Amino acid sequence: MKTLASPVLTLAFAAAILPACAQAGEVRGNEGSVLQATPVAKFDEPWAMAFLPDGAMLVTEKSGSLFIVSQSGEKREIAGVPNVAYGGQGGFGDIVPHPDFAANSLVYLSYAEAGKGGSIGAAVARARLSLDGSPRLEDLEVIWRQVPKVSGRGHYSHRIAFSPDGKLFISSGDRQKKQPAQQMDTNLGKIIRLNDDGSVPPDNPFQQDGELARTFWSIGHRNALGLAFDQQGRLWDSEMGPRGGDELNLILPGRNYGWPVVSNGNDYDGTPIPDHSERPQFEAPKAWWDPVIAPAGLVIYSGGMFPQWQGNAIVGGLQSDGIVRIAIEGDSAREAERIAMGTRIREVEQGPDGALWVLEDGDGGRLLKLTPAEPKSQ
């Protein structure tokens, strides 16, 4: 019999600035935080953002557009984006600059890619971002694909993160097929580790399980929509469970996280799934939610603007209509605060000055800068 958790965590430059983006307002957390939310720009179904070394942002729209955006809200569209298989949960996904972007101008992008007979799979490509004249991607090269491409338009995951030592990590969702997450001849339901050119590091953990498995860092994942490293170089993911059982995981090499054999939620049709506690051979989440928050983008905060949050995980919540702050203490995690935003939050990133930046989900989704609210004068 599955035991339900409480709603609180159980461990747990041409375009003009739109007039509608001019007003700022306060947002509040349930533990006393008060933030100033300043709208900066609007997008149609934004999915991801990343900062360049000069403080400009790259922002993706799910339908297949990429923009470079100044912190004052000026937007320029970037040409050369590959065709995306748009629909359902699929389309243009993540965007991340190379750690040495200032020297090589490389960016990495993920997207849903059409295959034969209506099949689809996520792909990751790298390209050179040229900002001379009209911004554009050049020399685009696909360096990774989901294998195999399958039917359906869900659970691509396709988040990208670079480790402190320059390795490329990719979250590969189970594509709503469940069993592939436990199979070694498919890269669905896995966390992938590659060199920055797409080649396979020889020290990946699954060296004896076939050529494809040599790319795996961990297995047994469902739909990891957040991927981030902490200041100690540890990798975390925020992962959607089924009906209940959303997770924050500490991702360790060679570990099996159990999906679909175990979950702290049940299947959508009500079929029980054993909890992690019933199958200790699988790696359990460090924090989990039931009811769900539908976690999306993830950042481990390290800035000085919110010093009390250093080392906390900040997760965008789609179902919870806000952001969730999670305190990480050693290998344990617990929910520390929910900050109500009044709408689905797709992405969260830390800016160069320590501000938090979030993307609202859906048509007209705003890019918001979050800073500490000024104290009220008496």
C-alpha positions in Angstrom: 0.0 0.0 0.0 1.4 3.4 -1.0 1.7 6.0 1.7 1.0 9.5 0.4 3.3 12.3 1.5 2.0 15.8 2.5 2.1 18.6 0.0 5.3 19.8 1.6 8.5 18.0 0.6 9.1 14.7 2.3 12.9 15.2 2.8 12.6 17.3 1.3 18.9 44.6 -30.5 16.3 45.9 -32.6 13.1 45.0 -30.9 11.4 47.3 -28.5 10.5 46.5 -24.9 6.8 45.7 -24.8 4.7 48.1 -22.8 3.1 45.2 -20.9 6.5 44.3 -19.5 7.0 47.7 -17.8 5.5 47.2 -14.4 7.1 45.4 -11.5 5.5 43.8 -8.5 6.2 41.8 -5.4 6.0 38.1 -5.1 6.0 36.4 -1.7 7.1 33.1 -0.2 5.4 31.1 2.4 8.4 31.4 4.7 8.7 35.2 4.6 10.7 36.0 1.5 9.6 39.0 -0.5 11.0 39.5 -4.0 10.6 42.2 -6.6 9.6 40.7 -9.9 10.5 42.9 -12.9 9.1 41.9 -16.3 11.8 42.3 -19.0 10.4 40.7 -22.2 7.7 38.4 -23.6 7.9 35.2 -25.6 5.6 32.5 -27.1 6.1 29.2 -25.3 9.6 29.9 -23.9 11.4 26.8 -22.8 15.0 27.6 -21.8 17.5 30.4 -21.2 21.2 30.7 -20.6 23.6 33.6 -19.9 26.5 34.5 -22.1 29.7 35.9 -20.6 28.7 39.5 -21.4 25.4 39.1 -19.5 23.1 38.8 -22.5 20.7 35.9 -22.6 19.8 33.2 -25.1 16.1 32.2 -24.9 14.4 29.4 -26.8 10.8 29.2 -27.9 9.4 25.7 -28.2 8.0 26.3 -31.7 11.6 26.7 -33.0 12.9 30.2 -32.4 16.0 31.4 -30.7 16.7 34.9 -29.4 19.5 36.9 -27.9 18.1 39.2 -25.3 19.7 42.1 -23.4 19.0 42.5 -19.7 16.9 45.6 -20.6 14.7 43.4 -22.8 15.9 44.1 -26.4 15.4 41.0 -28.5 17.1 39.8 -31.7 16.2 36.6 -33.4 19.0 34.2 -34.2 19.0 32.5 -37.6 20.2 29.0 -38.5 18.1 27.0 -35.9 17.4 23.5 -37.1 13.9 22.3 -38.0 12.1 21.0 -34.9 9.3 18.5 -34.5 6.9 20.9 -32.7 3.9 19.5 -30.8 2.9 18.1 -27.4 5.9 18.4 -25.2 8.3 18.6 -28.1 10.0 21.3 -30.1 13.0 23.5 -29.4 14.4 22.7 -25.9 17.5 23.7 -24.1 20.4 26.1 -24.9 23.8 26.2 -23.1 27.0 27.9 -24.0 30.3 26.0 -24.0 32.3 26.7 -20.8 34.9 28.3 -23.0 32.4 30.2 -25.1 34.4 33.5 -24.9 37.1 31.7 -26.9 35.2 29.3 -29.2 31.7 30.8 -29.5 30.1 27.3 -29.3 26.6 26.8 -28.1 24.7 23.5 -27.5 21.0 23.1 -28.2 18.5 20.3 -27.8 15.3 19.8 -29.8 12.8 17.2 -30.9 13.7 15.8 -34.3 11.4 14.0 -36.7 12.3 10.5 -38.0 10.7 7.9 -40.3 7.1 6.9 -40.1 6.1 9.6 -37.7 8.7 8.7 -35.1 10.4 11.4 -33.1 13.4 11.7 -30.8 15.5 14.3 -29.0 18.7 15.5 -30.5 21.6 17.6 -29.2 23.6 19.7 -31.6 26.5 22.2 -31.3 27.0 25.3 -33.4 29.0 28.4 -33.5 27.1 31.5 -32.6 28.0 34.4 -34.8 27.0 37.9 -33.6 28.7 39.8 -36.4 25.8 41.6 -38.2 22.7 39.5 -38.1 23.0 36.9 -35.3 23.1 33.3 -36.6 24.2 29.7 -35.9 26.9 28.4 -38.1 28.4 24.9 -38.7 25.7 23.1 -36.8 26.5 19.5 -36.0 24.3 16.9 -34.3 26.4 15.1 -31.7 23.8 13.0 -29.9 20.4 11.5 -30.5 17.8 9.5 -28.6 17.9 5.8 -29.8 15.5 4.7 -31.0 13.1 7.3 -32.2 9.6 6.4 -31.2 6.0 7.5 -31.5 4.4 10.1 -29.2 5.3 13.6 -28.2 6.1 13.4 -24.5 9.0 13.0 -22.1 11.9 14.1 -24.2 13.6 15.7 -21.1 16.7 16.9 -23.2 18.2 19.2 -20.6 21.9 20.0 -21.0 24.5 20.9 -18.4 28.3 21.1 -18.4 30.2 19.7 -15.4 33.0 21.7 -13.8 35.5 19.5 -15.7 33.9 20.3 -19.0 31.9 17.1 -19.6 28.5 17.3 -21.3 25.5 15.9 -19.5 22.1 15.3 -21.1 18.9 14.1 -19.6 17.1 11.7 -21.8 13.5 11.0 -21.0 11.7 7.7 -21.2 9.4 9.1 -24.0 6.4 7.7 -22.0 7.5 4.1 -22.9 8.5 3.2 -19.3 10.5 0.0 -19.7 13.3 1.4 -21.9 14.5 3.3 -18.7 15.8 -0.1 -17.5 17.1 -1.4 -20.8 20.7 -1.1 -21.8 20.2 -1.2 -25.6 18.3 2.1 -25.6 19.3 5.5 -24.2 15.8 6.5 -23.2 15.3 7.1 -19.5 19.0 7.8 -18.9 21.4 10.5 -17.9 24.1 10.8 -20.6 27.8 11.9 -20.2 29.9 12.8 -23.2 32.9 14.8 -24.1 32.2 18.3 -25.5 32.5 16.9 -29.1 30.1 14.1 -28.5 32.7 11.4 -28.1 32.4 9.0 -25.1 34.7 9.4 -22.0 36.4 6.1 -21.2 35.6 6.4 -17.5 31.8 6.3 -17.9 30.4 3.6 -15.5 28.6 1.2 -17.9 31.6 0.0 -20.0 30.6 -3.6 -20.0 27.0 -3.3 -21.1 27.3 -2.5 -24.8 28.4 0.3 -27.0 25.3 2.5 -26.4 25.5 1.9 -22.6 29.0 3.4 -22.6 27.4 6.8 -22.9 25.2 6.3 -19.7 26.0 8.0 -16.4 22.8 6.7 -14.6 19.7 4.8 -15.6 16.1 4.4 -14.5 14.8 8.0 -15.1 11.4 9.1 -16.2 11.4 12.8 -17.3 14.2 14.9 -15.9 13.4 18.6 -16.8 16.1 20.2 -14.6 19.8 19.4 -14.5 22.4 21.4 -12.5 25.7 21.1 -10.7 26.3 22.4 -7.2 29.4 24.2 -5.9 30.9 20.8 -4.9 30.6 19.5 -8.5 27.7 17.2 -7.7 24.9 16.7 -10.3 21.2 17.1 -9.4 18.1 16.6 -11.4 14.5 17.7 -10.9 12.3 14.9 -12.3 8.6 14.5 -13.0 6.9 11.5 -11.4 3.6 9.9 -12.5 0.6 10.7 -10.4 2.6 11.8 -7.4 6.3 11.2 -6.8 8.0 14.2 -8.3 11.7 14.0 -7.4 14.9 15.9 -6.6 17.8 13.4 -7.2 21.5 13.5 -6.5 22.8 11.9 -9.6 25.7 9.4 -9.0 27.6 7.4 -11.6 26.4 3.9 -12.3 23.3 4.2 -10.1 19.8 3.0 -11.1 17.0 5.3 -10.0 14.3 2.7 -10.4 11.8 3.9 -12.9 9.4 2.3 -13.8 9.9 -0.4 -11.2 9.6 2.0 -8.3 8.2 5.4 -7.8 6.8 7.4 -4.8 3.7 8.0 -6.9 1.2 5.7 -8.6 0.4 5.3 -12.3 -2.1 7.6 -13.9 -4.7 4.8 -14.1 -4.3 4.2 -10.3 -2.1 1.2 -10.6 0.1 1.1 -7.5 3.9 1.3 -8.0 6.2 0.1 -5.2 7.9 2.9 -3.3 11.6 3.4 -3.3 11.6 2.3 0.3 10.3 -1.2 -0.7 13.2 -1.7 -3.2 16.4 -0.4 -1.6 18.5 -1.6 -4.5 17.4 1.5 -6.4 18.7 5.0 -5.6 16.0 6.9 -3.8 15.3 10.6 -4.4 16.7 13.1 -1.8 13.3 14.9 -1.8 9.9 14.1 -3.3 6.4 15.6 -3.6 2.9 14.2 -3.6 0.8 16.1 -4.7 3.1 17.0 -7.5 4.7 20.4 -8.3 5.6 19.3 -11.9 9.3 20.5 -11.6 10.9 22.1 -14.6 14.1 24.1 -14.8 16.6 23.8 -11.9 19.5 25.9 -10.6 21.7 25.5 -7.5 22.0 29.0 -6.2 25.5 30.4 -5.5 25.1 34.2 -5.8 25.4 37.0 -3.3 22.0 38.7 -3.9 20.3 36.1 -1.8 23.1 35.0 0.6 20.7 33.0 2.8 19.9 30.8 -0.3 23.5 29.8 -1.2 23.6 26.1 -1.9 19.8 25.8 -2.2 18.1 24.2 -5.2 15.6 26.5 -6.9 13.1 24.7 -9.1 10.5 26.1 -11.5 7.0 24.6 -10.7 4.5 24.1 -13.5 1.8 22.6 -11.4 2.6 24.6 -8.3 2.5 28.0 -10.2 5.7 29.3 -8.7 9.2 28.4 -7.7 10.2 26.0 -5.0 13.3 26.5 -2.9 15.0 23.4 -1.5 17.6 23.4 1.2 20.4 20.9 0.6 22.4 19.8 3.6 25.0 17.2 2.8 23.2 14.4 0.9 19.8 15.4 2.3 17.2 17.8 1.0 14.0 19.4 2.3 11.6 21.9 0.9 12.4 25.3 2.5 9.9 27.7 0.8 7.4 28.1 -2.0 7.3 31.5 -3.8 3.9 32.0 -5.5 4.2 33.4 -9.0 0.6 33.0 -10.0 1.5 31.1 -13.2 3.4 28.1 -14.5 7.2 28.6 -14.3 9.1 26.8 -17.0 12.7 27.9 -16.4 14.9 29.4 -13.7 18.5 30.7 -14.0 20.9 32.7 -11.9 22.2 35.9 -13.4 25.7 37.2 -13.3 24.8 39.6 -10.4 23.1 36.9 -8.4 19.5 37.8 -9.4 17.1 35.0 -10.3 15.6 35.0 -13.7 12.5 33.0 -14.6 10.5 32.2 -17.7 6.7 31.8 -17.5 5.3 29.0 -19.5 3.0 29.2 -22.5 1.9 31.9 -25.0 3.0 35.3 -23.8 5.3 33.9 -21.2 7.3 36.7 -19.6 11.0 36.8 -18.7 11.1 38.1 -15.1 14.1 39.3 -13.1 13.7 38.5 -9.3 15.6 40.6 -6.8 15.1 41.3 -3.0 12.2 43.7 -2.4 13.1 47.1 -1.0 12.0 47.4 2.6 8.9 49.6 3.0 9.5 53.0 4.6 7.7 53.6 7.9 
